[in-house]
Amino acid sequence: MSGSNVWSRTREKMRLFPELFAQCANEVMYGKCVAATTTGTQELRKDLCAKEFEALKICFTNAAKKRAR
């Protein structure tokens, strides 16, 4: 397997990221949750925004599957 071929596929996937992410506009609640919980001196803790992350992950996965068709 050619190393350059691997990088070409990786670059192509990274180029698609903004397009796929744009399809999940309703799931931006994850970013809002992270921003809200890390204001001031607070640190983000594991599972604090798990519900919002799961919604974003599902949306992004579905968008990627649609794109692959």
Secondary structure by P-SEA (a helix, b strand, c coil): ccaaaaaaaaaaaaaaaaaaaaaacccaaaaaaaaaaaccccccccccaaaaaaaaaaaaaaaaaaaac
